[in-house]
Amino acid sequence: MKIDIIGDIHGCFNEFKELTKKLGYSWETGVPVHLENRTLGFVGDLTDRGPNSLRVIEAVWELVNHKKAHYTPGNHCNKLYRFFLGNKVQVTHGLETTAAEYESLYKGEQQSIRKKFMELYEKAPLYLVLDNGKLVIAHAGIKKEYIGQTHGKVKEFVLYGDITGKKNPDGTPVRLDWAKNYNGDACIVYGHTPVKEPRVINNTYNIDTGAVFGNRLTALRYPEMELVSVPSTMPYIEEKFKQFD
């Protein structure tokens, strides 16, 4: 299996396009297609905060629909899905940018993008187990003992990380460093926690290099395990990046 897994895009469509071109994908058909039959993988959080969330949704829906990509949702995807369902969600932490894009569309266009995203989300597995169990793509990561399970605790972990229930001063949840203790055979590729450089530890790869916070958008080429990045055009926000010991 040959797959190029892309970190959290968060509406940074131009960076997504540039990164896929750098990986050898052609956009002639309007979506990225590789001449040597490589597929794309997405760790979730396609939308929010960045300028072109709806274009990212369109492209990923098209790719997944034509079996040219694998997608698993992130916490922002989950929240957008609940927003589209009409549930009461706080339109904050980036959802306001996607909601504003959506609300600026004509009604027919709104129905189309809403239907596509809801279909993409509903058909997506909570996390992806690929290459006969050798590769797992999970938005915020996954514990070894959770692989193969989908109960509530697993869902919370995969979407939000190893959270303690405590809050940081900025209101974000305190996350434990699960990757430091991971000892499974499967390679875990995830995002969710922005890092300045891809974090590779114990056969886990955090490839969320904070494209939407002005750093880079990163992909991991599998099975080559080669990291490929493009610079972000967004303003750089230093305090958004997690430091590890």
Secondary structure, DSSP 8 states (H G I E B T S, - for coil): --EEEE---TT-HHHHHHHHHHTTEE-TTSS-EETT--EEEE-S--SSSSS-HHHHHHHHHHHHHTTSEEE---HHHHHHHHHHHT------TTHHHHHHHHHTS-HHHHHHHHHHHHHHHHHS-SSEEETTTTEEE-TT---GGGTT--SHHHHHHHHH-SEEEEE-TTS-EEE--GGGG---SSEEEE-SS--SS-EEETTEEE----GGGTSEEEEEEETTTEEEEEE--S---GGGS----
